[in-house]
Amino acid sequence: MKIYYTQNKKIIKVLYEKDIFGYDLSTLNPDHSVFEIEEIDPVNKDICIDVTRTSDKVDKDGLNKYYIENNELHVRDNWEEFIEEYD
């Protein structure tokens, strides 16, 4: 899996290896960095699924659940998805 992220640690795109050839990478900024994680490894399987599931979701502060820092994947403690309530 390739995780594309910005200089401020924000994940902007998550792609499984099987999806890379079908995605137009030219839509991404060349300044984005890439973090790779072995998606086949059983230890990483659940992490990869969760990163994909939550990559476009934020908490009440507008922060994503996962971020990249010092070339490592981190998860925010006590992160809860913000769901806007409509009247």
Secondary structure by P-SEA (a helix, b strand, c coil): cbbbbccccccccccccccccccccccccccbbbbbcccccccaaaaaaaaaaccccccccccccccccccbbbbbcbbbbbbbbcc
